[in-house]
């Protein structure tokens, strides 16, 4: 009941700021709350992609997909995954499910600098996640080297940038200009409650302003 109420309130906040389509990464929640989560998203009228974690509930998740996602033309399913070599076995299984089901895999990548010691890029390589190409979405992707940017670009990986969240959590500033120059497709994200607001226009302003502060150039990508 709490999850339903929280998600319903969040969807009203999104709609109130002009958002019509949302990818909802629910990887941190128990699978058992998925029906209420999807009910709240469905009742909102938003176009949405629901991305839960698939662990031992693959069959139950597929049933939920067939019963609650597929009948709704505004809904799609993604799978949430976790990067890092300590999670590579679970990530590999999630990659296989995403391939078998023909859906997108959605993971967090190098949001914080300390995550580098867990070798998240290596986990994407060894799990086969990079082979998903455009069906792999990485959130944050702040602390990437030039070589890693080139690697993601070769595989046509998609990136979700969350500027308000990144400042709130002291995560760092993404290298948007370099990502864009490499040909990577970058999306804008709010990242739930870690930004205080669902105002996408504030999110856009932060995306533009942070790059100007980082590079000391007003013409740096993204421009107004």
N, C-alpha and C positions, 0 to 999 in steps of 0.2 A: 504493500500500500504506500509506503514511504517513497519507493522508487517511482511508482506511477505518478504521485503528486509532484515530486521533484522534476521529473522529465516533462510533465504537462506544463508546469510553471516555466521551465526553460524554453519550451517551444513557443509559449506566448511571448516571452522576452525576445526570442529570435524574430518572430513575425512582426513584433512591434518596431523593430529596427530595420525592417525591409528584407530580411532573409527569407528566401523561398525554397532553398535546397540545402540540405545539411548531411555531412558524413558524421555519424555518431559513433565514436570509438568507445566501446563499452568493455574493453579488455580487463579493466580492474574490478569488474563486478561478477558476482556468482551467476552461473548460467541459469539458475532457477528463477531469477527475476526477469528473464528475457520476455516472457509473454506480457507482463505488465509494462515493460519498457516499450515493446512494440505497439501495444495498445495505445499508449500515450502518444507516440509518434504518429500513428495512424489517425487518431482523432484530431490531431493538429491540422491536418490537411497539407502539411509540408511534403515535398519530395525528399526522400531520405534514403541513405544507405546505413543499415545497422551492422555494426562490426563487433561481434562478441568473440571471446576466446573459445576455441574448440579444443578441448582436452579429451576427456573420456566420453564426452557427450555427443560425438559426431552423429550418431544415428538420431538422437533426440533433436539435434540442431537441424538435421535435414528434414525431419518431420515438421519442425517449427517453420522452416523455410517454405515447405510445401503448403502448410496450413495458413500462415500469417503473412508471408512476404510475397510469394508468387501471385496470390489473388489480387494484390494491390498494385495497380499499374504505376503508382508513384513510389514504390518501395523496391529496394535491391538489398542484397546481402553481401557483406564483405567478411573476411576473417581477420581478427586481431592477432598479432604475433609479438613475440618478445625477442629482441636481438641480444647478442652476447654468446660467447662460446659455452657458458654454463647452461644455456638454453637451446643449444644447437639440435639436440635430438627432438625436442618438442617442436622447434621451429621447422625442422625437416618434415615432420608429420603434417604440420599445418600447411606447408608448401604443397605437399602431395594432395591434400584435400582441395586446396585452391585450384590446382591443376585439374583434378578429376571433375570438379564442379564448374570449372570455367568462370571463377569469380576472382575478385581482387583480394590481395593480401595487404594489410595495413599495419605498419610497425613504427615504433619510435626508434630514432637513430641519432646518436651523439647529441642529445639535448644538453647534456652537461659534460664538461671536459673530462671529469673523472671516469666517465663511461668508456673512455678509450682503452683503459686497461683490461676491459672485458672482451676486447677484439670484436666489436659488433660488425665491422665490414667483413672480416673473415667468416663470421657466422652466416652472413648473407651469401657468401660464395659457397661455403661448404654445404649449406642446407639446400642449395639450388634456387634460392629466392630470386637471385638476379635473373635467372632464366625466365621469370614471369614477365620481364620487360615492363610494358605499360600497365600491367596488372599488379605491379608492386608500387605501393604508396609509402613513402617514408615521411614521418612527422619530425619537424624541427631541423635536422641535418645541419646543425650550426658549425660544428668543429670538424669540417672536412678539409683534407689536404687537396692540393691540385691534382694529385694522382687519383684520389678517391672521387673527386668531381668528374674527372674524365671517365672513370670506371662506370659511375652511375649513368653518365650521358651515353656511353656505348650501349647500355642496356635499356635506354629510354625509360628510366625510373621516374616516377612522379613525386613531387615534393610538396608538402604542406607546411607553409610558413606561418608561425604564430607569434607575431611581434609583441603584442601586449602581454601574453603569457611569459615570453622570454625575458622581458624587462622585469616583470613582477617576481619571477623566480631567480633572477640574476644568472640566467643561463648563458647569455652572450648575444652577439649580433651575427646573424647569418650572412653569408657571402653571396648576396643575391646577384650582384653584377657579374661575378664569375660564373655562377650557376646558369644565368641567362645567356651569357656569352658562349657557354658550352652547349647550348641548345636544350637544356633541361626545362621541363614545364613545371611552373611553380604555382601552387594554389594558396589561397589565404585561409587561415584557420583561426578560431577563437580559443580553442582548448578549454572548453568548459568553464569551471569556476576559478581558474587561475588567472583571470584577467579583470574581474570585477564587473564586467559589462558584456553584453552581446552586441554592442554597437559596432557594426562592421565598418562604418565610416571612420570611427576612431582607430580601428585596426589598420585601415588603409593609411591614415595619416601617420601612424606609428611606423608602418613599413617604409614609407617615403622618408620620414624624418630620421630614422635610425641610420639609413644608408648615407644620408648627407652628413650626419655627425661622424660616421665611421670614416668616410672618404674625404671629407672637407670639400666636396664638389656638389654644387646644386643640380647639375645635369646628370648625375649618376642614375642608373636604372634602379628602381622604378620611378618614373616621373609622374607628375600629376596627370 
